[in-house]
Every structure is written in C-alpha cells, then in structure tokens.
Amino acid sequence: MTNTILKHQHPLTEYINRLKRGQALLQDTPENVLEVVGILKSYGVVMDAYYKNLLYIADHQFLVLFPFFKYFNGEITWGKLLRHWWHDRINFEYAEYCMRTMMWHGGGGLDAYLDSQEFRKRSQPAILAKIKHNFFIQGVQQLFPEFLPEQVRLFAYYSALGQFWQVMCPMFLDLSDRYDRGEIKSIPQVVQHILDALVAAANLPITYSVKIDGKVYEIIPKSAGLTFLADTAVPYVEAVFFRGTPFPGTVSYNAQAQAISPDQGRFEYGALYADPLPIGGAGIPPTQLMQDMRHYLPEYLHEVYRKTRRGEDDLRVQICQTFQKSMFCVTTAAILGLAPHPLNTTDPKEQKANQAYLENWMDRFMTSRLVGVNS
C-alpha cells in the first residue's frame, strides 16, 4: 500500500504539504522576507503611477485614436516632454502590456460582459456622442461597425486594471510600513497580509463611465455585478502570472516553426515562468518594470544587491529574481483564498477536495520557477 501511495505522489508534494501546514510556496527565511517586502515596496510606488495613468487614459482619452500625450496625465510641460524623449520616466508601456495581455486572454465576468448585448447597448450612445463632429470617423464606423466598440472594450480594460492596481498599491505599501514597525517577520505573515487585503476588497464593484460634453455615459454600471476579486484579480493572475505572451527575440513567431502553442490555455510565458536572465534585452516587457523599480528600491534591499558577486552589473536580473519570489507569495494568497475548504480541515471529504485542488495548481507549477526561487 505504501508503494502504491508513493507511486501516485505528485512531484511537487513538498509544496502541497507546505500549504497544508500554513506555510507558503516561498521558503520562510529572514532574507526572503527582506527581499519580498523590499521589492513590493518598490512595486507599490511604481504601481501607484501605473494605475493613475491607466485611469487617466480610460477617463480622459476615451476614443482619442491618436493619443500623443496619454502618458502625461494632462500635465504637458517641456520638462516632462524632454524626460519622456530621454526615457527618464516611468515606463507606462508596461502597464499597457499587462492590460492588453489581460484583455487578450480574457476570462471572468468582465470578458463576458464586454461581449454582451447590454455592453453594446450602453457603448453606442457614448460612441455617437464622441464622434458626432468627426465626419471621417463616422464614415469609418459605417464601413467597420466593430472598430469603435472594440476600442471601447479596450478602454474598459484600461479602467478595470487601473481599479485593480488601485487596491493592490496601498496593500503593498502598507505591508512595507508594517515591516518597518516590526509587525511582519515571516513569509506566512506576508501572505496573510495580502490575503486579508484581497478578502476585504473582494466584493468592491468594478464600474466604468465616461463624461462627454458634460454628460455621463455608463459603460459598465454597478448593476452589471462585476467585482474586484472574481472579475479583475483572478483574470489578472491567470493572464499575467501564468499565461503572459511570448517575448519577441526569445521564441519564433513563425507559424511554421510551431514554437508557440495555438492554445492560449497552454501558454507559460507569465511572471511565474519567465527566465530572469534575458531581463535587460530588447523586446522583453518586464525589463521596463525592472527599470522602473530600480529607482525606488529601499536602501536595505539595494544594499543586498550591491554585496552580490556582480554588484549592480546585473541589477535588473536580481530585481526580477526577487520580484518572482514576491509573486509566488501573492499566488500563495490567491491559492488560499480560492481553496474549496480550509487547508487545515480534518474532514476526509474536504481533505480529498483540497488535495485535488492543490494538485491542479502544482500541475501548472511543474515548469515554473517555483523550485528555482527556493534553491
């Protein structure tokens, strides 16, 4: 009987047992706590800029087809323009990359709503109001009736991701504050902090409206029933943590080469799978995020990087490795929050359901960086 049980053990049983014992996917060490909290502090600062720009674009650049100054948040000065051209700025392009990845993979109630007749009914008045003085675009709309509704869907995702990050940003900054006060001392405490914040925000409504010529048009009303956890958090984790998109230059886009699976559900290009070594190369979107975070590293984390063998020569790679550690903590919180039953249950039926649930997660982690970040 023992041999039979061992034969069917999952290769990542160690991590299943960790979760059942109240631990996390990431090993609990003082070094990991310092790195995770420090990188999430930096990420929180960058995310603050990201979400504000996404909401600005959704609210003030609605159906502006050539938004030359969309990254300026309505404040256009020569100084900001020169910094923009010199690339001495926040890379808002990465926020758009996440948004477009989330939209492309879809999933959740938001994706379903944007394909509904109610969305079409609500978006049409806003479209007509926006283009009523633009005869050229009116002609385009006549020829391609799906063009502008698809743009409205895009702006809805700008707003939805902005609202999601608006909740996550203070969560990470508060974590840093608690660490500074000595309240956070372990990885399980980090995970619990994230889990508590996710649960508290779970039912926050996701809505979207635009103001055109003084009139407000509701694109996603509160009555649509879209909420933070089910309709933004879960699809975001699926799209950005797991699936992602293949990075140009690292895999062939040639259809004949068949290097990219035609099944989006089998994509493994997300943050939990990405090889940190190419970070810094052209065509690697996370390079932009790592570049942004390097400007806001807490001194205690920056000092850790300086003491490594290469010092700051591979700083972006080191930041990426730490960032992956932090994302496994966020994923742990998501796993705990979505579990069918408490993982410490003593009910045999509930234990069986939890085991199947956790093994399903571990199947997806087989080719991830899970073992690497713990080595």
C-alpha positions in Angstrom: 0.0 0.0 0.0 2.8 2.4 0.8 4.4 1.8 -2.6 1.1 2.5 -4.3 0.7 5.8 -2.5 4.3 6.9 -3.3 3.8 5.9 -6.9 0.9 8.4 -7.3 2.5 11.2 -5.2 2.7 14.5 -7.1 6.3 15.6 -7.9 5.6 18.8 -6.0 4.1 17.2 -3.0 6.5 19.1 -0.8 4.8 22.3 -1.7 1.3 20.9 -1.1 2.4 19.9 2.4 3.8 23.3 3.0 0.5 24.9 2.2 -1.4 22.5 4.4 1.0 23.3 7.3 0.2 27.0 6.9 3.4 27.9 5.1 3.9 29.5 1.7 5.2 28.4 -1.7 8.3 30.5 -0.9 10.6 29.3 1.8 10.4 31.3 5.0 13.8 32.8 5.7 14.7 36.3 7.0 16.5 37.0 3.7 13.4 36.2 1.7 11.2 38.3 4.0 13.5 41.3 3.5 13.7 40.8 -0.3 9.9 40.3 -0.8 8.9 43.2 1.4 11.5 45.5 -0.2 10.6 44.7 -3.7 6.9 45.0 -3.0 7.6 48.5 -1.6 9.3 49.5 -4.8 6.5 47.8 -6.9 3.9 49.7 -4.9 5.4 53.0 -5.7 5.6 52.2 -9.4 2.1 50.7 -9.4 0.8 54.0 -8.0 2.0 55.7 -11.1 0.7 52.9 -13.4 -2.8 52.8 -12.1 -3.2 56.6 -12.1 -2.2 56.7 -15.8 -4.5 53.8 -16.8 -7.4 55.6 -15.1 -6.5 58.9 -16.8 -6.4 57.2 -20.2 -9.7 55.5 -19.6 -11.4 58.6 -18.4 -9.8 61.4 -20.4 -8.5 59.8 -23.6 -11.7 57.9 -24.5 -11.8 57.2 -28.2 -8.9 59.5 -28.8 -7.4 57.4 -31.6 -4.0 59.2 -31.7 -3.3 60.0 -28.0 0.1 61.5 -28.4 0.2 62.8 -24.7 -1.6 59.9 -23.0 1.3 59.3 -20.6 1.3 62.9 -19.3 -1.8 62.6 -17.2 -3.0 66.0 -18.5 0.2 67.8 -17.4 2.2 68.7 -20.5 5.3 70.7 -19.9 8.6 71.0 -21.8 10.4 69.4 -18.8 8.2 66.3 -18.9 8.4 66.1 -22.7 12.2 66.2 -22.6 12.3 63.5 -19.9 9.9 61.4 -22.0 12.1 61.6 -25.1 15.2 60.9 -23.0 13.3 57.9 -21.4 13.9 59.3 -17.9 10.4 58.5 -16.8 8.1 55.7 -15.6 7.6 53.2 -18.4 3.8 53.3 -18.7 4.1 51.0 -21.7 4.5 48.0 -19.3 1.1 48.8 -17.7 -0.4 48.7 -21.2 1.3 45.5 -21.9 -0.4 43.9 -18.8 -3.7 45.4 -19.8 -3.6 44.1 -23.4 -2.4 40.7 -22.2 -5.3 40.6 -19.7 -7.8 41.6 -22.5 -6.4 39.1 -25.0 -6.6 36.1 -22.6 -10.0 37.2 -21.3 -11.8 35.2 -18.6 -14.1 36.3 -15.8 -17.2 38.3 -15.8 -15.6 41.4 -17.4 -14.7 39.5 -20.5 -18.3 38.0 -20.7 -19.9 41.4 -20.1 -17.9 43.1 -22.9 -19.3 40.5 -25.3 -22.9 41.1 -24.1 -25.8 42.9 -25.7 -26.0 45.2 -22.7 -22.5 46.4 -23.3 -23.3 47.1 -27.0 -26.4 49.0 -26.0 -24.6 51.1 -23.4 -21.5 51.8 -25.5 -23.3 53.0 -28.7 -24.6 56.3 -27.2 -21.1 57.1 -25.9 -19.6 56.4 -29.3 -22.1 58.5 -31.2 -21.6 61.4 -28.7 -17.8 61.2 -29.1 -17.8 61.2 -33.0 -20.8 63.4 -33.7 -18.5 66.2 -35.1 -16.0 63.9 -36.7 -17.4 63.0 -40.2 -14.4 61.0 -41.1 -14.7 58.6 -38.2 -18.4 58.4 -38.8 -17.6 57.1 -42.2 -15.2 54.6 -40.8 -17.8 53.5 -38.3 -20.2 52.9 -41.2 -17.7 50.8 -43.0 -16.3 48.9 -40.0 -19.1 48.8 -37.3 -17.0 46.7 -34.9 -14.0 49.0 -34.9 -15.1 51.5 -32.3 -16.9 49.1 -30.0 -13.6 47.1 -29.8 -11.9 50.4 -28.8 -14.4 50.9 -26.1 -13.7 47.4 -24.8 -10.0 48.3 -24.7 -10.8 51.4 -22.6 -12.9 49.3 -20.3 -9.8 47.1 -19.6 -7.7 50.3 -19.0 -10.2 51.2 -16.3 -10.6 47.7 -14.8 -6.8 47.1 -14.5 -6.4 50.6 -13.1 -9.1 49.9 -10.4 -7.4 46.5 -9.6 -4.0 48.1 -9.1 -5.6 51.0 -7.2 -6.4 48.4 -4.5 -3.1 46.5 -4.7 -0.9 49.6 -4.5 -1.7 50.6 -0.9 -1.7 46.9 0.1 2.0 46.6 -0.8 2.9 50.0 0.7 1.1 49.1 4.0 3.0 45.8 4.1 6.3 47.8 3.9 5.1 50.1 6.7 4.2 47.1 8.9 7.6 45.5 8.2 9.3 48.8 9.3 7.3 48.7 12.5 8.4 45.1 13.2 4.9 43.6 12.7 5.9 41.5 9.6 8.7 39.0 10.4 7.9 35.9 8.3 6.7 34.9 4.8 3.4 33.4 6.1 2.7 36.8 7.7 3.4 38.4 4.3 0.9 36.0 2.6 -1.7 36.6 5.4 -1.4 40.4 4.9 -2.1 40.0 1.2 -4.9 37.5 1.7 -6.6 39.7 4.3 -6.5 42.7 1.9 -7.8 40.6 -1.0 -10.7 39.3 1.0 -11.5 42.8 2.3 -11.7 44.1 -1.3 -13.2 41.0 -2.9 -16.7 42.5 -3.5 -15.7 46.0 -4.4 -17.7 46.9 -7.6 -15.8 47.4 -10.9 -17.6 50.1 -12.9 -16.7 52.4 -15.8 -18.2 55.6 -17.1 -17.1 58.5 -19.3 -18.1 62.1 -19.4 -18.6 63.6 -22.9 -19.8 67.2 -23.3 -21.0 67.3 -19.7 -23.0 64.1 -19.9 -22.0 60.9 -18.1 -22.3 57.6 -20.0 -22.2 54.4 -18.0 -20.3 51.8 -19.9 -20.0 49.3 -17.0 -22.7 50.1 -14.5 -22.7 48.8 -10.9 -25.8 46.7 -11.8 -23.5 44.6 -14.1 -22.3 42.9 -10.9 -18.6 43.0 -11.7 -16.4 42.7 -8.6 -12.7 43.1 -7.7 -11.7 39.5 -6.9 -13.6 37.4 -9.4 -13.6 39.8 -12.4 -10.2 41.5 -12.2 -7.9 39.8 -9.7 -8.4 36.2 -10.9 -8.2 37.0 -14.6 -5.1 39.2 -13.9 -3.3 36.3 -12.1 -4.2 34.0 -15.0 -3.1 36.3 -17.7 0.0 37.9 -16.2 1.3 35.4 -13.7 0.7 32.3 -15.7 -0.1 32.8 -19.4 1.5 36.0 -20.5 2.7 36.4 -24.1 5.9 35.1 -25.8 8.7 37.7 -25.7 10.0 38.8 -29.1 13.5 37.6 -29.7 13.2 34.6 -27.3 10.9 32.5 -29.4 10.0 32.2 -33.1 6.7 33.8 -34.1 6.9 31.9 -37.4 3.7 29.8 -37.6 5.6 27.0 -39.5 8.1 26.7 -36.7 5.3 25.9 -34.3 7.3 27.3 -31.4 4.1 28.9 -29.9 1.2 26.8 -28.9 -2.1 27.7 -30.7 -3.9 27.0 -27.4 -3.8 30.1 -25.2 -4.6 28.0 -22.2 -1.2 26.2 -22.6 0.8 29.5 -22.6 3.6 29.6 -20.0 5.1 33.0 -20.5 3.8 34.7 -17.3 5.8 36.1 -14.4 6.0 32.8 -12.6 7.7 31.1 -15.6 9.9 33.8 -17.1 13.7 33.3 -17.2 15.3 36.2 -15.4 18.5 36.2 -17.4 17.1 37.9 -20.6 15.9 40.8 -18.5 17.5 43.9 -19.9 17.3 42.7 -23.5 15.2 44.3 -26.3 11.7 43.0 -26.7 11.4 41.8 -23.0 8.5 43.8 -21.5 9.4 43.1 -17.8 12.7 44.9 -18.5 10.6 48.1 -18.3 9.1 47.1 -14.9 12.5 46.2 -13.5 13.9 49.5 -14.8 11.1 51.4 -13.1 11.5 49.5 -9.8 15.3 50.1 -9.6 14.7 53.8 -9.0 12.6 53.1 -5.8 14.4 50.3 -4.1 14.6 50.6 -0.3 18.2 51.1 0.8 18.2 47.9 2.7 17.3 45.9 -0.4 19.7 47.9 -2.6 22.5 47.0 -0.2 21.8 43.3 -0.6 22.2 43.6 -4.4 25.4 45.6 -4.0 27.0 42.8 -2.0 26.4 40.1 -4.6 29.2 38.8 -6.8 28.4 41.1 -9.8 27.2 44.0 -7.7 24.9 46.3 -9.7 26.1 45.0 -13.1 23.1 42.6 -13.3 20.8 44.7 -11.1 17.7 44.2 -13.3 18.2 40.4 -13.2 18.5 40.4 -9.4 15.3 42.6 -9.2 13.5 40.1 -11.4 14.5 37.2 -9.3 13.3 38.9 -6.2 10.1 40.0 -7.9 9.3 36.4 -8.8 9.7 35.5 -5.2 7.2 38.1 -4.2 4.7 36.9 -6.9 4.8 33.4 -5.5 3.7 35.0 -2.2 0.9 36.7 -4.0 0.0 33.5 -5.7 0.0 31.7 -2.4 -2.5 34.2 -1.1 -4.7 33.6 -4.2 -4.5 29.8 -3.7 -5.5 30.1 0.0 -8.3 32.5 -0.9 -9.8 30.3 -3.6 -9.5 26.9 -1.8 -12.7 25.0 -1.6 -12.2 24.3 2.1 -9.8 25.5 4.8 -6.5 23.7 4.2 -6.2 22.6 7.8 -9.6 20.8 7.7 -9.9 17.4 9.4 -12.9 16.3 7.3 -11.8 13.4 4.9 -14.1 14.6 2.1 -12.9 18.2 2.4 -9.3 17.0 2.6 -9.8 15.0 -0.6 -11.2 18.0 -2.4 -8.4 20.2 -1.2 -5.8 17.6 -2.4 -7.3 17.6 -5.9 -7.4 21.4 -5.9 -3.8 21.8 -4.8 -2.5 19.1 -7.2 -4.2 21.0 -10.0 -2.2 24.1 -9.0 1.0 22.1 -8.8 0.4 20.7 -12.3 0.7 24.3 -13.5 3.8 24.9 -11.5 5.8 22.0 -12.9 7.6 24.1 -15.4 7.5 27.3 -13.4 10.3 29.0 -11.4 9.0 27.6 -8.1 11.9 25.3 -7.4 14.4 27.8 -8.7 13.3 30.6 -6.3 13.6 28.2 -3.4 17.0 26.9 -4.3 
